[in-house]
Amino acid sequence: MLRLKDKSYLKWVSSQPCILCLNPRCQAHHLTFAMPRGFGQKTGDQWVIPLCFPHHSQLHTCGKGEKDFWKDLDIDAETIATTLYQYHLDQKKSLAFFEDETILWVKIYNNLVPKHRKHVDFLMQPKV
C-alpha cells in the first residue's frame, strides 16, 4: 500500500467539521492503525479524518489504543477516511462534483449522529 502525501488534501480535511462534535476548526488526524508504519512514520495522507483540537488531544491521551477509542464509540474511522479520500479524488476528476457537499454529509456526518447521542458524556467538550 502506498504512503500518499497530499498537502491540498490535508488542508481540505482540516476544513471539514470534526466528526465527533462538528466543530468547524479541525486538524487532520492520521489513523495510526490503518497501515503498517515504520519508526517515526505516519500513515499515508489517505488515512486522515477531521478532529477538533480537544477531541484530537482526547484521542491521544485517553489511555487506550486508537482502535479501542473508535471501537468504544462504535465508529468505523477507516471507512470515514476512505470515504473522504474518495470524495477528494472525485473532486479532482470533476470540479462540479463538490458544488453541493450534501452527499458527504449524508454518507459521513448524518450516519454518526445516532452514535454520538449514545456517547454524549464522552464527547462533551470543556467550556473554555
The first five atom37 places (N, CA, C, CB, O) and aatype in JSON, in Angstrom:
{
  "aatype": [12, 10, 1, 10, 11, 3, 11, 15, 18, 10, 11, 17, 19, 15, 15, 5, 14, 4, 9, 10, 4, 10, 2, 14, 1, 4, 5, 0, 8, 8, 10, 16, 13, 0, 12, 14, 1, 7, 13, 7, 5, 11, 16, 7, 3, 5, 17, 19, 9, 14, 10, 4, 13, 14, 8, 8, 15, 5, 10, 8, 16, 4, 7, 11, 7, 6, 11, 3, 13, 17, 11, 3, 10, 3, 9, 3, 0, 6, 16, 9, 0, 16, 16, 10, 18, 5, 18, 8, 10, 3, 5, 11, 11, 15, 10, 0, 13, 13, 6, 3, 6, 16, 9, 10, 17, 19, 11, 9, 18, 2, 2, 10, 19, 14, 11, 8, 1, 11, 8, 19, 3, 13, 10, 12, 5, 14, 11, 19],
  "atom_mask": [
    [1, 1, 1, 1, 1],
    [1, 1, 1, 1, 1],
    [1, 1, 1, 1, 1],
    [1, 1, 1, 1, 1],
    [1, 1, 1, 1, 1],
    [1, 1, 1, 1, 1],
    [1, 1, 1, 1, 1],
    [1, 1, 1, 1, 1],
    [1, 1, 1, 1, 1],
    [1, 1, 1, 1, 1],
    [1, 1, 1, 1, 1],
    [1, 1, 1, 1, 1],
    [1, 1, 1, 1, 1],
    [1, 1, 1, 1, 1],
    [1, 1, 1, 1, 1],
    [1, 1, 1, 1, 1],
    [1, 1, 1, 1, 1],
    [1, 1, 1, 1, 1],
    [1, 1, 1, 1, 1],
    [1, 1, 1, 1, 1],
    [1, 1, 1, 1, 1],
    [1, 1, 1, 1, 1],
    [1, 1, 1, 1, 1],
    [1, 1, 1, 1, 1],
    [1, 1, 1, 1, 1],
    [1, 1, 1, 1, 1],
    [1, 1, 1, 1, 1],
    [1, 1, 1, 1, 1],
    [1, 1, 1, 1, 1],
    [1, 1, 1, 1, 1],
    [1, 1, 1, 1, 1],
    [1, 1, 1, 1, 1],
    [1, 1, 1, 1, 1],
    [1, 1, 1, 1, 1],
    [1, 1, 1, 1, 1],
    [1, 1, 1, 1, 1],
    [1, 1, 1, 1, 1],
    [1, 1, 1, 0, 1],
    [1, 1, 1, 1, 1],
    [1, 1, 1, 0, 1],
    [1, 1, 1, 1, 1],
    [1, 1, 1, 1, 1],
    [1, 1, 1, 1, 1],
    [1, 1, 1, 0, 1],
    [1, 1, 1, 1, 1],
    [1, 1, 1, 1, 1],
    [1, 1, 1, 1, 1],
    [1, 1, 1, 1, 1],
    [1, 1, 1, 1, 1],
    [1, 1, 1, 1, 1],
    [1, 1, 1, 1, 1],
    [1, 1, 1, 1, 1],
    [1, 1, 1, 1, 1],
    [1, 1, 1, 1, 1],
    [1, 1, 1, 1, 1],
    [1, 1, 1, 1, 1],
    [1, 1, 1, 1, 1],
    [1, 1, 1, 1, 1],
    [1, 1, 1, 1, 1],
    [1, 1, 1, 1, 1],
    [1, 1, 1, 1, 1],
    [1, 1, 1, 1, 1],
    [1, 1, 1, 0, 1],
    [1, 1, 1, 1, 1],
    [1, 1, 1, 0, 1],
    [1, 1, 1, 1, 1],
    [1, 1, 1, 1, 1],
    [1, 1, 1, 1, 1],
    [1, 1, 1, 1, 1],
    [1, 1, 1, 1, 1],
    [1, 1, 1, 1, 1],
    [1, 1, 1, 1, 1],
    [1, 1, 1, 1, 1],
    [1, 1, 1, 1, 1],
    [1, 1, 1, 1, 1],
    [1, 1, 1, 1, 1],
    [1, 1, 1, 1, 1],
    [1, 1, 1, 1, 1],
    [1, 1, 1, 1, 1],
    [1, 1, 1, 1, 1],
    [1, 1, 1, 1, 1],
    [1, 1, 1, 1, 1],
    [1, 1, 1, 1, 1],
    [1, 1, 1, 1, 1],
    [1, 1, 1, 1, 1],
    [1, 1, 1, 1, 1],
    [1, 1, 1, 1, 1],
    [1, 1, 1, 1, 1],
    [1, 1, 1, 1, 1],
    [1, 1, 1, 1, 1],
    [1, 1, 1, 1, 1],
    [1, 1, 1, 1, 1],
    [1, 1, 1, 1, 1],
    [1, 1, 1, 1, 1],
    [1, 1, 1, 1, 1],
    [1, 1, 1, 1, 1],
    [1, 1, 1, 1, 1],
    [1, 1, 1, 1, 1],
    [1, 1, 1, 1, 1],
    [1, 1, 1, 1, 1],
    [1, 1, 1, 1, 1],
    [1, 1, 1, 1, 1],
    [1, 1, 1, 1, 1],
    [1, 1, 1, 1, 1],
    [1, 1, 1, 1, 1],
    [1, 1, 1, 1, 1],
    [1, 1, 1, 1, 1],
    [1, 1, 1, 1, 1],
    [1, 1, 1, 1, 1],
    [1, 1, 1, 1, 1],
    [1, 1, 1, 1, 1],
    [1, 1, 1, 1, 1],
    [1, 1, 1, 1, 1],
    [1, 1, 1, 1, 1],
    [1, 1, 1, 1, 1],
    [1, 1, 1, 1, 1],
    [1, 1, 1, 1, 1],
    [1, 1, 1, 1, 1],
    [1, 1, 1, 1, 1],
    [1, 1, 1, 1, 1],
    [1, 1, 1, 1, 1],
    [1, 1, 1, 1, 1],
    [1, 1, 1, 1, 1],
    [1, 1, 1, 1, 1],
    [1, 1, 1, 1, 1],
    [1, 1, 1, 1, 1],
    [1, 1, 1, 1, 1],
    [1, 1, 1, 1, 1]
  ],
  "atom_positions": [
    [[0.85, -1.18, 0.0], [0.0, 0.0, 0.0], [0.9, 1.24, 0.0], [-0.97, 0.0, 1.23], [1.87, 1.32, 0.75]],
    [[0.56, 2.19, -0.83], [1.35, 3.42, -0.94], [1.09, 4.36, 0.22], [1.05, 4.12, -2.25], [-0.04, 4.49, 0.69]],
    [[2.14, 5.02, 0.68], [2.04, 6.03, 1.72], [1.94, 7.38, 1.01], [3.27, 5.98, 2.72], [2.95, 8.04, 0.76]],
    [[0.7, 7.79, 0.7], [0.49, 9.01, -0.08], [0.71, 10.27, 0.75], [-0.93, 9.01, -0.65], [0.42, 10.31, 1.94]],
    [[1.22, 11.29, 0.1], [1.39, 12.62, 0.71], [0.67, 13.62, -0.18], [2.92, 12.99, 0.88], [0.94, 13.7, -1.38]],
    [[-0.24, 14.4, 0.4], [-1.04, 15.34, -0.38], [-1.44, 16.51, 0.52], [-2.3, 14.64, -0.98], [-2.44, 16.43, 1.24]],
    [[-0.66, 17.59, 0.47], [-0.93, 18.75, 1.33], [-2.29, 19.38, 1.06], [0.17, 19.8, 1.15], [-2.96, 19.84, 1.98]],
    [[-2.71, 19.41, -0.21], [-4.02, 20.01, -0.52], [-5.14, 19.19, 0.1], [-4.21, 20.12, -2.06], [-6.15, 19.74, 0.54]],
    [[-4.97, 17.88, 0.12], [-5.98, 17.02, 0.74], [-6.03, 17.24, 2.25], [-5.68, 15.54, 0.43], [-7.11, 17.33, 2.83]],
    [[-4.87, 17.34, 2.89], [-4.83, 17.59, 4.34], [-5.51, 18.92, 4.67], [-3.38, 17.6, 4.85], [-6.23, 19.03, 5.67]],
    [[-5.28, 19.91, 3.84], [-5.91, 21.22, 4.05], [-7.43, 21.1, 3.9], [-5.36, 22.26, 3.04], [-8.18, 21.68, 4.69]],
    [[-7.89, 20.35, 2.9], [-9.32, 20.17, 2.71], [-9.95, 19.43, 3.88], [-9.59, 19.42, 1.39], [-11.01, 19.82, 4.37]],
    [[-9.3, 18.34, 4.35], [-9.83, 17.59, 5.5], [-9.91, 18.5, 6.72], [-8.95, 16.35, 5.81], [-10.88, 18.44, 7.48]],
    [[-8.9, 19.34, 6.92], [-8.9, 20.26, 8.06], [-10.01, 21.29, 7.98], [-7.56, 20.97, 8.15], [-10.4, 21.87, 8.99]],
    [[-10.53, 21.52, 6.78], [-11.63, 22.48, 6.62], [-13.0, 21.85, 6.88], [-11.6, 23.07, 5.21], [-14.01, 22.55, 6.9]],
    [[-13.04, 20.53, 7.07], [-14.29, 19.83, 7.35], [-14.58, 19.88, 8.84], [-14.24, 18.37, 6.85], [-13.66, 20.06, 9.64]],
    [[-15.84, 19.73, 9.24], [-16.17, 19.72, 10.68], [-15.63, 18.48, 11.38], [-17.69, 19.81, 10.87], [-15.47, 17.42, 10.76]],
    [[-15.37, 18.6, 12.64], [-14.94, 17.47, 13.47], [-15.99, 16.36, 13.38], [-14.71, 17.91, 14.96], [-17.18, 16.63, 13.48]],
    [[-15.54, 15.14, 13.19], [-16.52, 14.06, 13.07], [-17.17, 13.71, 14.4], [-15.84, 12.82, 12.49], [-18.16, 12.97, 14.43]],
    [[-16.65, 14.23, 15.51], [-17.23, 13.94, 16.81], [-18.15, 15.03, 17.34], [-16.15, 13.7, 17.79], [-19.08, 14.74, 18.08]],
    [[-17.89, 16.3, 16.98], [-18.71, 17.37, 17.56], [-19.12, 18.44, 16.55], [-17.95, 18.03, 18.69], [-19.84, 19.38, 16.89]],
    [[-18.68, 18.31, 15.31], [-18.99, 19.25, 14.22], [-18.34, 20.62, 14.39], [-20.48, 19.42, 14.12], [-18.73, 21.57, 13.72]],
    [[-17.36, 20.72, 15.27], [-16.61, 21.96, 15.41], [-15.93, 22.25, 14.06], [-15.55, 21.86, 16.58], [-15.27, 21.37, 13.51]],
    [[-16.08, 23.46, 13.53], [-15.51, 23.75, 12.21], [-13.99, 23.95, 12.21], [-16.15, 24.98, 11.65], [-13.38, 23.96, 11.14]],
    [[-13.37, 24.11, 13.37], [-11.91, 24.3, 13.43], [-11.27, 22.95, 13.73], [-11.51, 25.36, 14.53], [-11.31, 22.47, 14.86]],
    [[-10.67, 22.36, 12.71], [-10.17, 20.99, 12.82], [-8.73, 20.83, 12.41], [-11.01, 20.08, 12.01], [-8.1, 21.71, 11.81]],
    [[-8.23, 19.66, 12.76], [-6.91, 19.2, 12.34], [-7.13, 17.87, 11.62], [-5.92, 19.05, 13.55], [-8.1, 17.16, 11.89]],
    [[-6.23, 17.54, 10.71], [-6.28, 16.25, 10.04], [-5.55, 15.23, 10.9], [-5.66, 16.32, 8.59], [-4.34, 15.34, 11.11]],
    [[-6.28, 14.25, 11.41], [-5.69, 13.21, 12.27], [-5.38, 11.98, 11.42], [-6.65, 12.84, 13.44], [-6.27, 11.44, 10.77]],
    [[-4.13, 11.53, 11.44], [-3.74, 10.31, 10.74], [-4.11, 9.09, 11.59], [-2.21, 10.32, 10.43], [-3.68, 8.99, 12.74]],
    [[-4.88, 8.18, 11.04], [-5.23, 6.96, 11.75], [-3.98, 6.1, 11.88], [-6.37, 6.18, 11.02], [-3.4, 5.69, 10.88]],
    [[-3.57, 5.83, 13.1], [-2.3, 5.16, 13.33], [-2.33, 3.68, 12.96], [-1.9, 5.31, 14.78], [-1.27, 3.08, 12.73]],
    [[-3.51, 3.09, 12.9], [-3.63, 1.65, 12.7], [-4.02, 1.27, 11.27], [-4.64, 1.09, 13.65], [-4.19, 0.09, 10.98]],
    [[-4.15, 2.24, 10.38], [-4.69, 1.98, 9.04], [-3.71, 1.3, 8.09], [-5.14, 3.27, 8.44], [-4.13, 0.66, 7.13]],
    [[-2.44, 1.43, 8.35], [-1.44, 0.76, 7.52], [-0.17, 0.56, 8.34], [-1.14, 1.59, 6.24], [0.06, 1.26, 9.32]],
    [[0.66, -0.4, 7.94], [1.92, -0.61, 8.67], [2.79, 0.64, 8.61], [2.69, -1.82, 8.09], [2.85, 1.33, 7.59]],
    [[3.46, 0.91, 9.73], [4.3, 2.1, 9.8], [5.68, 1.72, 10.29], [3.68, 3.17, 10.74], [5.86, 0.75, 11.03]],
    [[6.65, 2.48, 9.85], [8.0, 2.33, 10.37], [8.19, 3.31, 11.52], [0.0, 0.0, 0.0], [7.31, 4.12, 11.81]],
    [[9.33, 3.23, 12.18], [9.62, 4.12, 13.29], [9.57, 5.57, 12.83], [11.0, 3.8, 13.9], [10.25, 5.95, 11.87]],
    [[8.77, 6.39, 13.49], [8.67, 7.81, 13.16], [7.87, 8.11, 11.91], [0.0, 0.0, 0.0], [7.87, 9.25, 11.45]],
    [[7.18, 7.13, 11.35], [6.38, 7.36, 10.15], [4.91, 7.45, 10.49], [6.62, 6.25, 9.12], [4.41, 6.73, 11.35]],
    [[4.21, 8.36, 9.81], [2.77, 8.42, 9.9], [2.19, 7.56, 8.79], [2.25, 9.9, 9.8], [2.88, 7.2, 7.84]],
    [[0.92, 7.24, 8.93], [0.24, 6.57, 7.83], [0.12, 7.56, 6.68], [-1.16, 6.02, 8.26], [0.34, 8.76, 6.86]],
    [[-0.24, 7.07, 5.52], [-0.4, 7.94, 4.37], [-1.53, 8.94, 4.58], [0.0, 0.0, 0.0], [-2.42, 8.72, 5.4]],
    [[-1.47, 10.03, 3.83], [-2.48, 11.08, 3.97], [-3.88, 10.62, 3.56], [-2.09, 12.28, 3.13], [-4.87, 11.29, 3.88]],
    [[-3.98, 9.49, 2.88], [-5.3, 8.97, 2.53], [-6.03, 8.42, 3.76], [-5.18, 7.87, 1.46], [-7.21, 8.09, 3.68]],
    [[-5.34, 8.32, 4.88], [-5.92, 7.78, 6.12], [-6.08, 8.87, 7.18], [-5.04, 6.65, 6.66], [-5.69, 8.67, 8.33]],
    [[-6.64, 10.01, 6.82], [-6.87, 11.08, 7.8], [-8.36, 11.36, 7.95], [-6.14, 12.36, 7.39], [-9.15, 11.14, 7.03]],
    [[-8.71, 11.85, 9.12], [-10.08, 12.27, 9.42], [-10.01, 13.61, 10.15], [-10.83, 11.19, 10.28], [-9.0, 13.91, 10.79]],
    [[-11.07, 14.43, 10.05], [-11.06, 15.71, 10.75], [-11.45, 15.59, 12.22], [-12.0, 16.68, 10.05], [-12.5, 15.04, 12.55]],
    [[-10.59, 16.1, 13.09], [-10.87, 16.16, 14.52], [-10.52, 17.55, 15.04], [-10.09, 15.07, 15.3], [-9.5, 18.12, 14.66]],
    [[-11.38, 18.1, 15.91], [-11.05, 19.37, 16.55], [-9.91, 19.13, 17.53], [-12.31, 19.99, 17.27], [-9.62, 17.99, 17.88]],
    [[-9.28, 20.2, 17.98], [-8.13, 20.04, 18.89], [-8.5, 19.29, 20.18], [-7.57, 21.41, 19.24], [-7.76, 18.38, 20.57]],
    [[-9.62, 19.63, 20.86], [-9.93, 18.9, 22.1], [-10.12, 17.4, 21.88], [-11.19, 19.46, 22.72], [-9.63, 16.6, 22.68]],
    [[-10.8, 17.0, 20.8], [-11.01, 15.57, 20.56], [-9.73, 14.9, 20.06], [-12.14, 15.36, 19.56], [-9.49, 13.73, 20.37]],
    [[-8.93, 15.62, 19.29], [-7.64, 15.07, 18.85], [-6.77, 14.8, 20.08], [-6.92, 16.06, 17.87], [-6.13, 13.75, 20.19]],
    [[-6.75, 15.74, 20.99], [-5.98, 15.58, 22.22], [-6.55, 14.45, 23.07], [-5.98, 16.9, 23.02], [-5.8, 13.65, 23.63]],
    [[-7.87, 14.38, 23.17], [-8.53, 13.33, 23.96], [-8.17, 11.95, 23.41], [-10.06, 13.53, 23.96], [-7.93, 11.02, 24.18]],
    [[-8.15, 11.82, 22.1], [-7.81, 10.55, 21.48], [-6.41, 10.11, 21.88], [-7.92, 10.64, 19.96], [-6.18, 8.94, 22.19]],
    [[-5.46, 11.05, 21.88], [-4.07, 10.71, 22.17], [-3.79, 10.53, 23.67], [-3.17, 11.78, 21.62], [-2.77, 9.94, 24.04]],
    [[-4.67, 11.01, 24.52], [-4.42, 10.93, 25.97], [-5.46, 10.09, 26.72], [-4.39, 12.31, 26.56], [-5.52, 10.14, 27.95]],
    [[-6.27, 9.33, 26.0], [-7.36, 8.59, 26.64], [-6.89, 7.36, 27.42], [-8.36, 8.16, 25.6], [-7.65, 6.79, 28.19]],
    [[-5.64, 6.96, 27.22], [-5.11, 5.83, 27.97], [-5.4, 4.48, 27.37], [0.0, 0.0, 0.0], [-5.17, 3.45, 28.0]],
    [[-5.9, 4.47, 26.15], [-6.12, 3.19, 25.46], [-5.69, 3.37, 24.01], [-7.62, 2.73, 25.55], [-5.45, 4.49, 23.56]],
    [[-5.58, 2.29, 23.3], [-5.17, 2.36, 21.91], [-6.22, 3.04, 21.04], [0.0, 0.0, 0.0], [-7.39, 3.14, 21.41]],
    [[-5.77, 3.5, 19.88], [-6.69, 4.2, 18.98], [-7.8, 3.29, 18.49], [-5.93, 4.77, 17.8], [-8.94, 3.74, 18.36]],
    [[-7.51, 2.04, 18.2], [-8.56, 1.12, 17.76], [-9.66, 1.01, 18.81], [-7.98, -0.28, 17.46], [-10.85, 1.01, 18.49]],
    [[-9.26, 0.92, 20.08], [-10.25, 0.83, 21.16], [-11.03, 2.12, 21.31], [-9.56, 0.48, 22.48], [-12.23, 2.09, 21.61]],
    [[-10.39, 3.25, 21.11], [-11.06, 4.55, 21.17], [-12.24, 4.57, 20.2], [-10.06, 5.7, 20.85], [-13.36, 4.9, 20.58]],
    [[-11.97, 4.2, 18.94], [-13.04, 4.21, 17.93], [-14.05, 3.09, 18.16], [-12.44, 4.07, 16.53], [-15.25, 3.28, 17.93]],
    [[-13.58, 1.94, 18.62], [-14.49, 0.82, 18.88], [-15.47, 1.18, 19.98], [-13.7, -0.45, 19.27], [-16.66, 0.87, 19.87]],
    [[-15.0, 1.83, 21.05], [-15.87, 2.25, 22.15], [-16.96, 3.21, 21.68], [-15.05, 2.9, 23.25], [-18.06, 3.24, 22.24]],
    [[-16.66, 4.0, 20.65], [-17.64, 4.95, 20.11], [-18.48, 4.33, 18.99], [-16.93, 6.19, 19.58], [-19.39, 4.98, 18.48]],
    [[-18.18, 3.09, 18.62], [-18.88, 2.4, 17.53], [-18.76, 3.19, 16.22], [-20.36, 2.2, 17.89], [-19.73, 3.33, 15.48]],
    [[-17.55, 3.69, 15.96], [-17.29, 4.48, 14.76], [-16.21, 3.78, 13.94], [-16.86, 5.94, 15.11], [-15.16, 3.42, 14.46]],
    [[-16.49, 3.59, 12.67], [-15.53, 2.98, 11.75], [-14.72, 4.1, 11.1], [-16.26, 2.11, 10.66], [-15.06, 4.59, 10.02]],
    [[-13.65, 4.49, 11.76], [-12.83, 5.62, 11.3], [-12.17, 5.33, 9.95], [-11.76, 5.95, 12.34], [-11.97, 6.24, 9.15]],
    [[-11.83, 4.07, 9.7], [-11.2, 3.73, 8.42], [-12.17, 3.96, 7.26], [-10.74, 2.26, 8.43], [-11.76, 4.46, 6.2]],
    [[-13.43, 3.61, 7.44], [-14.42, 3.85, 6.38], [-14.62, 5.34, 6.16], [-15.75, 3.18, 6.74], [-14.78, 5.78, 5.02]],
    [[-14.61, 6.12, 7.22], [-14.76, 7.57, 7.09], [-13.57, 8.13, 6.32], [-14.87, 8.24, 8.49], [-13.75, 8.94, 5.41]],
    [[-12.36, 7.71, 6.68], [-11.17, 8.19, 5.97], [-11.23, 7.81, 4.49], [-9.89, 7.62, 6.61], [-10.9, 8.62, 3.62]],
    [[-11.63, 6.59, 4.21], [-11.74, 6.12, 2.82], [-12.77, 6.93, 2.05], [-12.09, 4.63, 2.78], [-12.55, 7.3, 0.9]],
    [[-13.91, 7.2, 2.68], [-14.98, 7.98, 2.03], [-14.5, 9.39, 1.73], [-16.24, 8.02, 2.93], [-14.73, 9.91, 0.64]],
    [[-13.84, 10.02, 2.7], [-13.33, 11.37, 2.48], [-12.31, 11.39, 1.35], [-12.7, 11.91, 3.77], [-12.34, 12.3, 0.51]],
    [[-11.42, 10.42, 1.31], [-10.39, 10.41, 0.27], [-11.01, 10.17, -1.1], [-9.34, 9.34, 0.57], [-10.58, 10.76, -2.09]],
    [[-12.01, 9.3, -1.17], [-12.69, 9.05, -2.45], [-13.38, 10.32, -2.94], [-13.72, 7.91, -2.31], [-13.36, 10.6, -4.14]],
    [[-13.98, 11.1, -2.04], [-14.58, 12.38, -2.42], [-13.52, 13.32, -2.98], [-15.28, 13.02, -1.22], [-13.76, 14.02, -3.97]],
    [[-12.37, 13.33, -2.35], [-11.28, 14.2, -2.82], [-10.85, 13.79, -4.23], [-10.08, 14.13, -1.84], [-10.62, 14.64, -5.09]],
    [[-10.73, 12.49, -4.47], [-10.35, 12.01, -5.81], [-11.43, 12.37, -6.83], [-10.12, 10.49, -5.79], [-11.12, 12.76, -7.96]],
    [[-12.69, 12.24, -6.44], [-13.79, 12.6, -7.35], [-13.77, 14.09, -7.66], [-15.15, 12.21, -6.75], [-14.09, 14.5, -8.78]],
    [[-13.4, 14.9, -6.67], [-13.32, 16.34, -6.88], [-12.26, 16.67, -7.92], [-13.02, 17.07, -5.57], [-12.46, 17.54, -8.77]],
    [[-11.14, 15.96, -7.87], [-10.08, 16.2, -8.84], [-10.55, 15.86, -10.26], [-8.84, 15.37, -8.48], [-10.14, 16.5, -11.22]],
    [[-11.41, 14.85, -10.38], [-11.93, 14.45, -11.69], [-12.92, 15.46, -12.23], [-12.59, 13.07, -11.6], [-12.94, 15.73, -13.43]],
    [[-13.74, 16.03, -11.35], [-14.79, 16.95, -11.79], [-14.99, 18.04, -10.74], [-16.11, 16.19, -12.05], [-15.44, 17.75, -9.63]],
    [[-14.66, 19.26, -11.07], [-14.81, 20.36, -10.11], [-16.26, 20.59, -9.72], [-14.24, 21.64, -10.7], [-16.54, 21.07, -8.63]],
    [[-17.19, 20.24, -10.6], [-18.62, 20.42, -10.31], [-19.09, 19.43, -9.24], [-19.45, 20.26, -11.58], [-20.13, 19.65, -8.62]],
    [[-18.36, 18.35, -9.03], [-18.78, 17.31, -8.08], [-18.96, 17.86, -6.68], [-17.76, 16.18, -8.06], [-19.83, 17.41, -5.95]],
    [[-18.15, 18.84, -6.29], [-18.18, 19.35, -4.93], [-19.02, 20.61, -4.75], [-16.8, 19.62, -4.48], [-18.98, 21.22, -3.68]],
    [[-19.76, 21.0, -5.74], [-20.59, 22.2, -5.57], [-21.59, 22.01, -4.45], [-21.33, 22.53, -6.87], [-21.92, 22.96, -3.74]],
    [[-22.07, 20.8, -4.27], [-23.01, 20.5, -3.2], [-22.44, 19.34, -2.38], [-24.43, 20.15, -3.77], [-22.33, 18.22, -2.87]],
    [[-22.07, 19.61, -1.13], [-21.47, 18.57, -0.3], [-22.52, 17.81, 0.51], [-20.45, 19.18, 0.64], [-22.2, 17.18, 1.52]],
    [[-23.78, 17.86, 0.07], [-24.85, 17.17, 0.77], [-24.57, 15.68, 0.85], [-26.19, 17.41, 0.07], [-24.82, 15.06, 1.88]],
    [[-24.05, 15.09, -0.23], [-23.77, 13.65, -0.24], [-22.73, 13.3, 0.82], [-23.29, 13.2, -1.63], [-22.84, 12.28, 1.49]],
    [[-21.74, 14.15, 0.97], [-20.72, 13.93, 2.0], [-21.35, 13.91, 3.38], [-19.63, 15.02, 1.93], [-21.03, 13.05, 4.2]],
    [[-22.25, 14.85, 3.65], [-22.92, 14.91, 4.95], [-23.77, 13.67, 5.19], [-23.77, 16.17, 5.04], [-23.8, 13.14, 6.3]],
    [[-24.47, 13.22, 4.17], [-25.32, 12.04, 4.32], [-24.47, 10.81, 4.58], [-26.19, 11.83, 3.07], [-24.79, 10.01, 5.46]],
    [[-23.38, 10.65, 3.83], [-22.55, 9.46, 3.97], [-21.78, 9.41, 5.28], [-21.58, 9.38, 2.82], [-21.57, 8.34, 5.84]],
    [[-21.35, 10.55, 5.77], [-20.49, 10.55, 6.96], [-21.2, 11.1, 8.19], [-19.23, 11.37, 6.7], [-21.46, 10.36, 9.14]],
    [[-21.52, 12.38, 8.18], [-21.98, 13.04, 9.41], [-23.37, 12.58, 9.85], [-22.0, 14.52, 9.2], [-23.58, 12.35, 11.04]],
    [[-24.32, 12.44, 8.94], [-25.66, 12.01, 9.35], [-25.65, 10.6, 9.93], [-26.62, 12.06, 8.17], [-26.45, 10.3, 10.82]],
    [[-24.77, 9.75, 9.45], [-24.67, 8.4, 10.0], [-24.04, 8.38, 11.38], [-23.87, 7.51, 9.06], [-24.23, 7.42, 12.13]],
    [[-23.3, 9.41, 11.73], [-22.62, 9.44, 13.03], [-23.49, 10.02, 14.14], [-21.36, 10.25, 12.92], [-23.25, 9.73, 15.31]],
    [[-24.49, 10.82, 13.81], [-25.29, 11.5, 14.82], [-25.92, 10.52, 15.83], [-26.39, 12.31, 14.16], [-25.82, 10.77, 17.03]],
    [[-26.55, 9.42, 15.39], [-27.1, 8.5, 16.4], [-26.02, 7.91, 17.3], [-27.86, 7.37, 15.72], [-26.27, 7.68, 18.49]],
    [[-24.85, 7.65, 16.78], [-23.77, 7.09, 17.58], [-23.28, 8.11, 18.61], [-22.61, 6.64, 16.68], [-22.94, 7.74, 19.73]],
    [[-23.24, 9.38, 18.23], [-22.81, 10.42, 19.16], [-23.77, 10.55, 20.33], [-22.69, 11.76, 18.43], [-23.34, 10.79, 21.46]],
    [[-25.04, 10.4, 20.07], [-26.03, 10.53, 21.15], [-25.81, 9.49, 22.24], [-27.45, 10.4, 20.58], [-26.08, 9.75, 23.41]],
    [[-25.32, 8.31, 21.86], [-25.06, 7.26, 22.85], [-23.87, 7.6, 23.73], [-24.83, 5.93, 22.15], [-23.75, 7.08, 24.83]],
    [[-22.98, 8.47, 23.25], [-21.73, 8.75, 23.94], [-21.59, 10.23, 24.31], [-20.55, 8.33, 23.09], [-20.49, 10.78, 24.31]],
    [[-22.72, 10.86, 24.63], [-22.71, 12.3, 24.87], [-21.74, 12.72, 25.96], [-24.1, 12.76, 25.22], [-21.04, 13.72, 25.8]],
    [[-21.68, 11.99, 27.07], [-20.78, 12.35, 28.17], [-19.33, 12.31, 27.73], [-20.98, 11.43, 29.36], [-18.54, 13.19, 28.08]],
    [[-18.97, 11.29, 26.96], [-17.59, 11.14, 26.49], [-17.21, 12.25, 25.51], [-17.39, 9.78, 25.83], [-16.07, 12.71, 25.5]],
    [[-18.17, 12.66, 24.7], [-17.87, 13.61, 23.63], [-17.99, 15.07, 24.07], [-18.78, 13.37, 22.47], [-17.63, 15.96, 23.3]],
    [[-18.49, 15.32, 25.27], [-18.64, 16.71, 25.72], [-17.3, 17.4, 25.77], [-19.32, 16.76, 27.09], [-16.31, 16.84, 26.24]],
    [[-17.29, 18.62, 25.28], [-16.06, 19.4, 25.32], [-16.11, 20.35, 26.51], [-15.85, 20.18, 24.0], [-17.17, 20.86, 26.86]],
    [[-14.98, 20.58, 27.12], [-14.97, 21.52, 28.23], [-15.23, 22.93, 27.73], [-13.63, 21.46, 28.98], [-14.76, 23.31, 26.66]],
    [[-15.97, 23.69, 28.49], [-16.23, 25.09, 28.14], [-14.96, 25.9, 28.42], [-17.46, 25.66, 28.95], [-14.37, 25.81, 29.5]],
    [[-14.57, 26.67, 27.45], [-13.33, 27.46, 27.6], [-13.68, 28.91, 27.78], [-12.4, 27.28, 26.38], [-12.79, 29.75, 27.92]]
  ]
}
